[in-house]
Amino acid sequence: MRRGRHPAWEFVIEWAIRMAGFLAIVFVLLIFAFLLRDSLPIFRLRSLGQLVVGRIWSPTAEPPQFGFLPLLLGSFYVTLGALVIAVPLGLACAIFIAEVAPARIREILKPTVELLSAVPSVVFGFIGLLLIGPWLATRLHLPIGQFAALGSLLLAFMAIPTIVSVSEDALRAVPRVLRDNSLALGATQWQTICRVTVPAARSGIIAGVLLGFGRAIGETMTVLMVTGNAAVIPRGLLGFLRPVRTMTATIAAEMGETAYHTPHYFALFAIGLLLFLITFLVTVAADLVMRRSAWARR
Amino acid sequence: MAGRRLIVVCLSASLTAWLIVGLAGCSRPKAGAPGAVGGASKAGATIRQTGSTTLLPLAEKWRQAFDAQHPEVNIAVSGGGSGTGIKALIAGTAEIADSSREIKPEETQQAQAAGVKPLEHLVAYDGIAVIVHPSNPLKEISFQTLSDIFTGKIRKWDAAGAKGLGEMQLVSRDSASGTYEAFKDMVVTLDGKDKSRDYAASSLKQSSNQAVLNLVAQTKSAIGYVGLGYLNSSVKVLAVVPLQGGAAVQPTAEKVLNHTYPISRKLYCYTNGEPSGALKDYLDWIKGPEGQDLVKKLGFVPLP
C-alpha cells in the first residue's frame, strides 16, 4: 500500500478533473455561440416582433413567412398538456413511493418508473401514431388521429419519471422530525403528508416539475410523429384536439432540405435559439429553486 | 484509494476514446472527390444512395437485384426526402441522390461552390395520385377544385360535392419532400401560374409517402397525395380533370407517359459528374431492361 504523497500525480489528476468540469461549461457556451451566430442574420431580415408574434409559418411561400407564433403555441400547448397529466400522476406516485408504500413495493415500483424513462421516444411516437391516436380519434369523434393532446399524453409518460424521481428525493429529504412531530400531535398520515411533508418538500417538487417541463418541450421525435405538424394557431381548449406543430418538429422536419445560409436556415436556427433559451431558463430556475430550499434548511 | 483509482480509470478511458475518434477521423479519405467510388476498382466499391422517399421502395428493389448479380458492390439505400439527398450529394456523403423533382438553381449554385457537378439521370416517370378514404363518395375532382382545396380556399366536403364528411383534413408531405415540391409546382400554384399560392397552414405535414397513405386510409375526411408506386386498396384514388377541361383522367402508367394525366413528373438520380466503374454499371443497369422491369413492377412508369 502506498504511503506518503505523490504531488506530481495528484496535480495531474486535479488538473484533468478541473478540465473536464470546464469542458462542460465550454460546450454549453459553444452551443449558445453557434446558435447565435447562425440565427442573427434573420434578425436583419425580419424584426423580432415579426418573428415572435408572426402568425404564419410558411418558409416555402413567396414571399417566405417566418412567424414563430404557431410553433411557439404548439409547443406550449403540447408541453403544458403533458404537465397537466404528468404532475398529478407523478406527484401522487412520488408520495406513494416515499411515504406510503411498504419497503417491498417501493423496491419494485421505483425501478419500474425509471424503466419508463428508458423507452425510446420514437417507440412512444410509433405506438401513439398507429394505436392510440386512431383509437382516441374514433372514441372522441375527432376529425383526425393526430392532434396536440396525443402528444401531451405521450410526453407525460416521458416527464413522469423525471418528476417522480426528483419529487421522491425531495420528500425523502424532509427531516423525520417534522413527520414525527405532526403524528405526535395527533394528525393522521394523510394530514401529515398533505400539510407538513409536501409543503416542506415544495422546492424540490417544483424543481422536478420544471425539469419535466424542460424534458417535454425539447422532445422531438414523438411530437413529430403524432401531432400532425400543421402550423396553425391552436384556439382555446379545442386546440388540444386538433393538429399543431411544435418548434422541435419544425426544426427536425425542415432542416434536412434547407439550403445552407438561406433565410429559412437562419430562421430555423432562431427557433433553435429560442428553444435553447427557454430550456436554459427553466433549468436555471429549477436549480435556483432547489438551491433556495437547501439554503433555507441550513 | 478506490475512489482515486476509479477517477483514473474513467479519465484514461475517455482519453482513449477521444484518441480513437481523432485517429479514425484523420484516416478517412477526402469526402466529395468525384469518381472516388466509381473510379479505381470495382471490387469492394460502396455506393450510398439516398434521397426521395418516392424512389425509396424502387431503390431498395434495385439494390437487392443488383446486389444479387454483383455482390462485390456495396449499396446502401436510405430515404429522407429529395432535398436531403441532394444535400448529401453536395456534401459528399452520398454517390447517388434520388430525387422526385429537378435540382433547384440554389442547389446547383451550392454544388458548384463545393466543387460538385450534379449530373441528372432520368430513371423513371411517376404520377402523383390524389387519394381519399375508401368511404368517400367522390370519384373525380377538377384541377381547380383540387388546387383550391390544398390552398385552404375550400374547407368543407359539402363544397366539393361529398356530403356529410364535414371539414376537410389535408394530408401533405413536409418541405423536405420532392413530392411536396412537385405537387406544389403543378397543382397548388396552378402549374406555376400563380406562385403566391401556397399550401394551407392547416395541412398536416407527414414525413413519407407511406405516412400519408396510412393517415388517409384511417381518416374519413382526409384527402392527400402520394406517388403512384404507393397506391394500394386501403385508399381510393380520384380521377383528375385537367385544368384545360375534358374528361377525368385516372393515374395509370399509360396516362402518365402520354401526358394526359395532369399530375405527372420525372424521377431522377443525380451523381457527381460522369459516373465511372461500379457506379456507372449500376446506373446503366437501372436504365436498362432489368432496372426498368422493376420500375414497372412497383407501379411506376418505365422509360420508353
Chai-1 contact restraints between the chains, C-beta under 6 A:
chainA,res_idxA,chainB,res_idxB,connection_type,confidence,min_distance_angstrom,max_distance_angstrom,comment,restraint_id
A,A16,B,L11,contact,1.0,0.0,6.0,A-B,restraint_1
A,S58,B,D198,contact,1.0,0.0,6.0,A-B,restraint_2
A,T60,B,S175,contact,1.0,0.0,6.0,A-B,restraint_3
A,A61,B,D198,contact,1.0,0.0,6.0,A-B,restraint_4
A,E62,B,K195,contact,1.0,0.0,6.0,A-B,restraint_5
A,E62,B,S196,contact,1.0,0.0,6.0,A-B,restraint_6
A,P134,B,Q218,contact,1.0,0.0,6.0,A-B,restraint_7
A,P143,B,Q169,contact,1.0,0.0,6.0,A-B,restraint_8
A,P143,B,S221,contact,1.0,0.0,6.0,A-B,restraint_9
A,I144,B,Q169,contact,1.0,0.0,6.0,A-B,restraint_10
A,I144,B,T219,contact,1.0,0.0,6.0,A-B,restraint_11
A,G228,B,L204,contact,1.0,0.0,6.0,A-B,restraint_12
A,N229,B,L204,contact,1.0,0.0,6.0,A-B,restraint_13
A,N229,B,K205,contact,1.0,0.0,6.0,A-B,restraint_14
A,A230,B,S202,contact,1.0,0.0,6.0,A-B,restraint_15
A,A230,B,L204,contact,1.0,0.0,6.0,A-B,restraint_16
A,A231,B,A201,contact,1.0,0.0,6.0,A-B,restraint_17
A,V232,B,A201,contact,1.0,0.0,6.0,A-B,restraint_18
A,V232,B,S202,contact,1.0,0.0,6.0,A-B,restraint_19
A,P243,B,L204,contact,1.0,0.0,6.0,A-B,restraint_20
A,A253,B,D174,contact,1.0,0.0,6.0,A-B,restraint_21
A,E254,B,S175,contact,1.0,0.0,6.0,A-B,restraint_22
A,G256,B,G80,contact,1.0,0.0,6.0,A-B,restraint_23
A,G256,B,G81,contact,1.0,0.0,6.0,A-B,restraint_24
A,G256,B,T84,contact,1.0,0.0,6.0,A-B,restraint_25
A,G256,B,A176,contact,1.0,0.0,6.0,A-B,restraint_26
A,E257,B,G81,contact,1.0,0.0,6.0,A-B,restraint_27
A,E257,B,G83,contact,1.0,0.0,6.0,A-B,restraint_28
A,E257,B,T84,contact,1.0,0.0,6.0,A-B,restraint_29
A,E257,B,A176,contact,1.0,0.0,6.0,A-B,restraint_30
A,A259,B,E106,contact,1.0,0.0,6.0,A-B,restraint_31
